[in-house]
Amino acid sequence: MWGYYGAMKAQGEDKNLKKIVGLAAADLVKDGMTVGIGTGSTAAFFIEELGRRIRDGLSIRGVPTSYQAKLMCHKHGIPLLDPSLVDRLDIAIDGADEIDYSLNAIKGGGAANTMEKVIAAMADEFVIIVDHSKLVEKLAVSFPVPLEVVPAALSFVMRRVREIGSRPELRMAVKKAGPVVTDNGNFMVDLYFDEAPDVYRLDRMLKSIPGILENGLFLGMAHKALVAWEDGVEVMLAGPKD
């Protein structure tokens, strides 16, 4: 029983940290901005707070990274633009599955990493929001690298990624028979490694394999990260961008 209550307490603390950093992220959004809006449990608190501020008079336009984000924005009254009609954003704010001290990240746990990467690249400032449990020394040790894969290329991609030293697994859906299907109609493959890979080399290799639409490595993209700790929110800044 103690294990159960300990787990429930940890979940409550985790949710509270996500809410704290989501509220802090909303402070970065100023009147008149066009904002990339991320997907996931931490971004959900950010969306909720943006909706509250819009009701209090904040004027912005949002560009969502997924159907989930789009539906949440609609629920909270955030005016939206279609991503296909936008080529630049003032800021994009999103969560991450892992982030290292250089602000490189892994995203794609919610199967939206392709659009998340497009939105991040559009933004003058890309900000990652996480609780401290997502901060790691090296990426891809405890969390896999997600790939969005064209269904017709699945077997070929699985063979090629095994050849580069990964253990690929097709991501299976929950409460649905069969694999996860992305907003783009593709499959998700998760790459597991026995030891931390060179993520820069891995990124180059994955980009060379036909059939991989996008991978979940966000390298050198974030300008800033907000990290929630029990005693407050830490602001981490990236080095100069090329």
Backbone torsions as a table, in degrees:
resi	resn	phi	psi	omega
1	MET	NA	-38.1	178.7
2	TRP	-61.1	-37.4	177.9
3	GLY	-62.4	-39.9	179.7
4	TYR	-63.7	-49.8	-177.9
5	TYR	-67.7	-32.5	175.2
6	GLY	-63.6	-40.3	178.4
7	ALA	-66.1	-40.8	179.0
8	MET	-64.3	-39.6	178.4
9	LYS	-64.3	-42.7	179.2
10	ALA	-61.8	-40.4	178.7
11	GLN	-63.9	-39.6	178.9
12	GLY	-65.2	-40.9	178.2
13	GLU	-66.2	-39.9	178.9
14	ASP	-61.5	-44.6	179.6
15	LYS	-63.6	-39.2	-179.6
16	ASN	-65.9	-40.0	177.9
17	LEU	-64.6	-40.8	177.6
18	LYS	-61.9	-39.6	178.8
19	LYS	-66.5	-42.2	-179.7
20	ILE	-59.8	-46.4	-177.2
21	VAL	-73.8	-30.7	175.3
22	GLY	-64.2	-40.3	177.5
23	LEU	-67.7	-39.9	178.8
24	ALA	-63.3	-37.8	179.2
25	ALA	-63.4	-34.9	-179.9
26	ALA	-62.2	-26.4	178.1
27	ASP	-66.3	-19.0	179.8
28	LEU	-80.4	-13.0	-176.3
29	VAL	-92.2	121.8	-177.2
30	LYS	-111.3	161.5	-178.3
31	ASP	-57.1	134.3	177.1
32	GLY	90.3	-4.4	-177.6
33	MET	-74.8	152.5	165.7
34	THR	-104.6	123.8	-164.0
35	VAL	-122.5	126.2	170.0
36	GLY	-77.0	129.5	-172.1
37	ILE	-118.7	120.8	-172.1
38	GLY	-78.6	-179.1	-175.3
39	THR	-118.4	145.1	173.6
40	GLY	122.2	178.5	-172.4
41	SER	-69.4	-34.4	177.6
42	THR	-74.6	-43.1	177.6
43	ALA	-61.0	-27.3	-179.6
44	ALA	-61.0	-39.4	177.9
45	PHE	-68.9	-36.0	175.5
46	PHE	-62.1	-45.2	179.4
47	ILE	-61.6	-45.7	-179.8
48	GLU	-59.5	-42.5	-179.8
49	GLU	-69.8	-37.9	175.3
50	LEU	-59.2	-43.1	178.4
51	GLY	-59.2	-41.6	179.1
52	ARG	-63.3	-42.0	-178.4
53	ARG	-70.3	-32.6	175.6
54	ILE	-64.5	-40.1	176.7
55	ARG	-64.1	-25.4	177.9
56	ASP	-90.1	2.8	173.4
57	GLY	119.4	-6.2	177.4
58	LEU	-63.7	134.5	-179.9
59	SER	-115.3	109.1	178.5
60	ILE	-141.9	172.4	169.8
61	ARG	-128.4	136.2	-178.0
62	GLY	-106.2	151.0	174.4
63	VAL	-126.5	107.9	-172.7
64	PRO	-81.5	153.3	-179.3
65	THR	-94.4	-4.5	-176.6
66	SER	-163.8	169.6	173.0
67	TYR	-61.7	-39.0	179.7
68	GLN	-59.1	-48.7	179.5
69	ALA	-63.5	-39.5	179.7
70	LYS	-61.0	-45.8	-179.4
71	LEU	-65.8	-40.4	178.7
72	MET	-66.0	-40.9	177.9
73	CYS	-62.2	-43.1	178.1
74	HIS	-60.8	-43.0	179.8
75	LYS	-59.4	-37.2	-175.3
76	HIS	-99.2	11.3	171.1
77	GLY	76.3	28.7	179.4
78	ILE	-90.3	120.8	178.4
79	PRO	-64.3	136.6	-173.4
80	LEU	-121.3	150.3	170.1
81	LEU	-114.2	147.7	175.0
82	ASP	-72.6	130.0	-179.4
83	PRO	-55.6	-30.6	-177.3
84	SER	-68.7	-14.3	-178.7
85	LEU	-103.1	7.6	-175.0
86	VAL	-121.6	137.0	176.7
87	ASP	-119.6	-2.1	-179.8
88	ARG	-155.4	143.1	176.4
89	LEU	-127.0	149.3	175.5
90	ASP	-70.3	-41.1	-177.3
91	ILE	-155.3	148.9	171.6
92	ALA	-129.2	135.6	-176.7
93	ILE	-129.0	126.6	-174.4
94	ASP	-152.6	160.2	175.3
95	GLY	-85.1	-171.8	178.0
96	ALA	-155.4	156.1	176.6
97	ASP	-85.0	-33.3	173.2
98	GLU	-149.1	151.5	174.0
99	ILE	-147.0	139.3	178.9
100	ASP	-101.2	-178.9	-173.6
101	TYR	-75.2	-8.3	172.8
102	SER	-95.6	5.3	-179.2
103	LEU	69.5	19.4	165.2
104	ASN	-75.2	148.6	-173.3
105	ALA	-142.3	161.0	167.0
106	ILE	-113.2	129.8	175.8
107	LYS	-132.7	160.8	179.3
108	GLY	125.9	3.1	176.2
109	GLY	-61.3	-27.0	176.8
110	GLY	-96.6	10.9	176.1
111	ALA	63.3	31.6	-179.8
112	ALA	-124.3	19.9	-170.0
113	ASN	-65.9	-27.2	-179.9
114	THR	-65.5	-51.7	-179.8
115	MET	-70.2	-33.2	176.2
116	GLU	-60.4	-39.3	-179.5
117	LYS	-71.1	-38.4	176.7
118	VAL	-61.2	-47.8	-178.9
119	ILE	-63.8	-42.5	179.0
120	ALA	-60.4	-41.1	-178.7
121	ALA	-69.0	-27.7	178.7
122	MET	-70.0	-25.3	-165.7
123	ALA	-83.3	140.3	171.1
124	ASP	-64.2	-31.0	177.1
125	GLU	-139.0	122.4	177.5
126	PHE	-108.9	121.4	-175.8
127	VAL	-118.6	128.7	176.7
128	ILE	-99.6	134.7	179.1
129	ILE	-119.7	126.3	-176.8
130	VAL	-147.5	163.3	164.3
131	ASP	-91.7	164.0	-169.9
132	HIS	-62.8	-19.1	179.6
133	SER	-66.0	-18.4	-179.4
134	LYS	-87.8	-6.4	-177.6
135	LEU	-85.3	123.9	-174.8
136	VAL	-132.9	159.2	175.7
137	GLU	-72.9	-43.1	-178.6
138	LYS	-135.2	138.2	179.5
139	LEU	-76.6	155.0	170.7
140	ALA	69.8	23.0	172.8
141	VAL	-91.9	-50.7	-178.7
142	SER	-105.7	-9.1	179.2
143	PHE	-130.1	136.2	-178.4
144	PRO	-73.4	164.1	174.4
145	VAL	-93.4	115.1	-178.6
146	PRO	-79.6	145.2	174.1
147	LEU	-125.7	139.2	166.7
148	GLU	-96.2	122.4	-170.1
149	VAL	-123.3	132.4	174.4
150	VAL	-61.9	127.7	-174.0
151	PRO	-53.3	-40.9	-178.0
152	ALA	-65.1	-19.1	-177.9
153	ALA	-100.0	6.7	-170.8
154	LEU	-55.8	-53.5	-176.4
155	SER	-62.9	-41.2	178.5
156	PHE	-62.3	-46.0	-179.8
157	VAL	-63.2	-41.9	179.9
158	MET	-60.0	-40.5	178.6
159	ARG	-66.1	-45.3	-176.4
160	ARG	-65.8	-38.8	-178.2
161	VAL	-75.6	-24.8	171.4
162	ARG	-66.1	-37.9	-178.6
163	GLU	-64.9	-23.1	179.2
164	ILE	-95.7	9.5	170.4
165	GLY	99.5	12.8	179.1
166	SER	-102.3	164.7	171.5
167	ARG	-111.1	98.1	-175.8
168	PRO	-81.9	143.9	174.2
169	GLU	-133.2	128.3	173.2
170	LEU	-69.4	126.1	-177.8
171	ARG	-75.3	125.2	-178.2
172	MET	-98.0	146.3	-177.2
173	ALA	-75.7	157.1	173.1
174	VAL	-107.3	133.5	-177.9
175	LYS	64.7	23.5	173.9
176	LYS	-152.7	135.0	177.2
177	ALA	-72.2	135.1	175.8
178	GLY	99.8	-172.0	-175.1
179	PRO	-76.8	160.8	170.3
180	VAL	-62.9	135.6	175.7
181	VAL	-116.3	124.8	-177.0
182	THR	-74.2	172.3	175.1
183	ASP	-59.5	-23.6	179.7
184	ASN	-91.2	1.2	178.2
185	GLY	84.1	20.7	-177.9
186	ASN	-111.7	176.0	178.5
187	PHE	-95.9	161.0	172.4
188	MET	-112.3	131.0	174.7
189	VAL	-120.4	130.4	179.8
190	ASP	-104.7	129.7	-178.4
191	LEU	-101.0	121.9	177.6
192	TYR	-106.3	146.9	-178.0
193	PHE	-130.0	143.9	178.1
194	ASP	-75.1	-25.7	174.6
195	GLU	-145.1	160.7	-174.2
196	ALA	-59.0	125.0	177.5
197	PRO	-81.1	163.9	167.4
198	ASP	-75.1	104.2	-170.7
199	VAL	-67.5	-29.8	178.7
200	TYR	-68.5	-43.7	177.2
201	ARG	-65.8	-42.5	179.3
202	LEU	-60.2	-44.1	179.5
203	ASP	-58.6	-44.7	179.4
204	ARG	-63.4	-41.5	-178.5
205	MET	-66.6	-42.1	-179.4
206	LEU	-65.6	-37.1	179.5
207	LYS	-67.9	-17.3	-179.1
208	SER	-90.5	-3.3	-176.8
209	ILE	-96.5	114.1	176.9
210	PRO	-61.0	140.4	179.2
211	GLY	103.6	-18.8	172.9
212	ILE	-88.7	111.5	-179.5
213	LEU	-69.1	-45.2	179.0
214	GLU	-163.6	152.4	174.3
215	ASN	-109.6	169.0	-173.8
216	GLY	-93.6	14.7	175.9
217	LEU	-86.1	118.5	177.3
218	PHE	-107.9	91.5	-172.4
219	LEU	-104.8	123.1	178.2
220	GLY	66.1	22.6	-176.9
221	MET	-99.1	-35.6	-175.3
222	ALA	-77.1	137.8	174.9
223	HIS	-92.5	-26.8	-173.5
224	LYS	-155.3	151.8	171.6
225	ALA	-132.5	139.6	171.2
226	LEU	-106.3	121.8	-176.4
227	VAL	-118.6	121.2	-178.0
228	ALA	-87.5	127.5	173.1
229	TRP	-118.1	170.9	-179.0
230	GLU	-61.4	-28.0	-177.0
231	ASP	-104.1	11.7	176.6
232	GLY	143.7	-171.2	-176.9
233	VAL	-108.7	123.8	177.2
234	GLU	-92.6	135.9	176.6
235	VAL	-100.9	120.1	177.8
236	MET	-110.7	133.9	-177.8
237	LEU	-111.9	141.4	175.9
238	ALA	-79.5	163.2	174.3
239	GLY	-71.4	177.0	-179.4
240	PRO	-58.4	138.6	176.6
241	LYS	-86.4	145.3	177.0
242	ASP	-69.3	NA	NA
